[in-house]
Amino acid sequence: MSRSSLRLETLPGGRLARPAKSVAAAEPAAGAAKAVQTAKGSAKKDTAPKAAGEVRIIGGQWKRTRLPVANRPGLRPTPDRVRETLFNWLGQDLTGWRCLDAFAGTGALGLEAASRGAASVLLVEGDAALAAQLETLRQRLQATAVRVQRGDGVAALRQCVPASTHLLLIDPPFDGDLFAPALQAAARAVAPDGFIYLEAPVAWTQEQLSPLGLSLHRHLKAGAVHAHLLQRLQAAPDAGT
């Protein structure tokens, strides 16, 4: 046999051709290794613990304090940006104010008011686990001006002494029908110089608020949230006076 018959085949440019079976063997091995890596990555992702949600108090004596957000149906904390805007509207000092957070949830709104000097803040929450969490927070912060009450927010609003409360915070579940009864009760409870904060999935117009004896003072839309600051509707001056 001549030496020429033993030469390896060459590709253009002088490169030696590799045996086809070597490539075929390498491809399954690479595919198997990739599959193993993917499986490991998926397993790590599935078993990784989910970080607990939290919000923070924006201002006052408890500024930057983080509040846990439990994984509860319908719980939707007021975003930091919206709370910051609300308390810019109200002013930073709430010294002496009487406040009621009717659907407290995380307590972010009511605790924000207490952090800024409110004399009394009632946090009302119907969920037993959330109410217990609020009580734990109250004790941790040594918030002597704050009281936690498990119960119905609308009922708590109706039990308020008429024209007694400086700030009523109304942020019920968006998928419920509590907005109108809560506003009706709040309109009776709010002090003449007080405010009602309403958080809703749609904007409430002056035409809707007037029959309740309320007027729209401020409005903000942030994502799916409409934030309203309301006041008692002032009677028009008598034309004869």
N, C-alpha and C positions, 0 to 999 in steps of 0.2 A: 504494500500500500504506500502510495506516495505521500510526502509531507504536506502537499497542497490540500489533500483531502481531509487533513486533520485541523485545518485553520478554522478559528471561530468566525462567525459571520459578523461583519461590521456594519454600523449604521452610517449615514452621511455625517461627515465631520470626524470620522475615525473612532466614534464611540462604540464600545462592544455591546452587542445586544444581550440582554439578560434573558435567562430561560423563562418562558411563560409561566411554568408551574410555580416559580418562586413568587411572582406577583400574586398569583391566585391564592397562594398559601398565606401571604402577608395580609391580604384584605380581610379575611375572616378573623384573623387574630386582632387586627386593629379595631374591627367592628365589635368584637367581644369585649375588648378593653374599654371602649367608649361606653358600651352598654352597662358595664360594671360601674364606671364612674358616674353615669347618669342615675343609676339605681341608688348609689351611695348618696348622691346629692339630694335625690328626692326623699330618701329616708331621713336625712338630716333636716330637711326643710319641714317635713311632716311632724317630726318630734320636737322641733324648736318651740319653746314656750312663747306664747303671744304676749307682747308687752301690754301692761295695764294702761288704760287711758288716763289722762289727767288734765286738769285745767289749773290755772293759777290766779291768785288774787292780784289785782292790778295795782292797787294803791292802799294807803293808810298804814296802820300799825302792823298789819300782817302781809304787807307787800311781798310779792314773790312766793308766798306760801302756796304749795301745790296741793290740790284737792283731788282725790282719786275719783275716777269715773267708772262705776260698776257696769258690768255687762248686763243691763236690764232692758227688757222690751220697752220701747218708746222713750227711753232716757236720751235726751238731746241737750247737752249743756249749751248755754248761751256762749257763743264764741268770744274770745278775749277782745277782739276788735269792737264788737258790739257793746260789750260791757264798758269798755274804755270810753266809747262815745256816749253811752248813757250817763255815766258819772261826770263826764265833761259838761253835758247838758245840765245836770243837777247841781254842779259845783262840787268841789272836792271835799268840802267840810259839811258833814251831815249831823253835826253835834246837836243833840237834843231831839232828833227826829224819832218818831214812832213808826215802825215799818212792819209790814207783813208780806212774807214770801209764800204765796198760796199754793204753789206747786213746786216745792223747793228742789227736789231731785238731788243734785250734787251740793246744793246750798250755795253755789257760787254767787248768785245775785244777793241773797240776804246777808251772807258773810262779808261780801264787798261793802254793803251798807254799814254793817257793824264795824268793819275795819276802819271806816271813815268817821266814826264817832257817834253813830246812831244810839240813842238812849235805850231803845228796846227793839228787838227784832224777833218776830215769831216765824219759825220755819215750820210749815205744814207739809207733810208728806204722807201719802196713803200707803205706799209700799213699806212693809215692815222692815225689810232688810235695809232699805235706803234710810229709813228713819233711824234705825240703830246706828248706821254709819255716820249720820249727821250728829247724833248724840256723842259718839266717840270723838268726832272732830271738835265739837263744842268743848268737851272736856280737855282735849289736847291743847287747844288754843286758850283755855281758861277764859272763854267768852262769857262773862257774867251777864252781859246785856242780851244774850241770845237764849231763846227757849225753843225746844223742839217738841212738836206735837204731831203724833200720828193721827191722821184723819183726812176728811174730805175738804179740799181747798175751797170749794164754793160755800160749804156750810160754815167754814171759819170766817169767810168774808161776810156772810150774813149775820154772824154773831158779833161783829165789830160794833162798837158804839158809834152811832151816826156822827159823821163829820169829825172823826177823832184821829185819823191816821194820816201821817204826812206822806208816806210812800207805800203804795200797794203794787206788788210785783206779780204779774199774771203771765205765766208761761206754761199753759197746759199742753198735754199731748196734741200734736197737730192733727191726728186722725180722729179726734173726739169732737163732741158738740158742746164743750164747756165754755166757749168764748162768750156767748151772749149772757148766760146766767152769771158768769163771773164778773163781767163788766157791769151788769145791773146792780149786783151787790156792792161792787167797788165804788160805783158812783154815789151810793148812799154813805159809804164809810169814809171816803176821802175828805180830808180837812179842806176848808175854803182855799187855803194857800198851798194845798198839797198836790201830789202828782200820782198818776197811775201809769205804770209801765206795762205795755201789752206787746207780747211777742207772738206773731201769727204767721201762717203760710201765705196769707194774702193781705193786701193793704185795706185798712178800714177807712172809709171816706167820712167826711164831715156829715154827709147826709145820713149815714148809718149811726153816727155817734150822737147827733143832736137829740133824737128822741130819748136817749139815755141821760141827757143832761150833761154831756161831755163835749169838749172841744179838742181838736188835734193841735198840739203845741209843736211837736217835732216828729219827723219820720225819717227812717233810714232803711234802705234795702241792702242786705249783704247776703249774696247767694240766694238761698231759698227762704231766708228769714226777713220778715218785715218787722222792724222795731218801731213802736209808737210811744211817744210821751204825751199823755193826755192830762187835761185839767178840767175842773168843773166849768160848765158853760156859764159865763157871766150874763146876767140878765141885762137886756138892752136898757139904756137910760130912758126914763120917762120923758117924752117930748115936751111935756108941760112943765118940767122942772128946770 
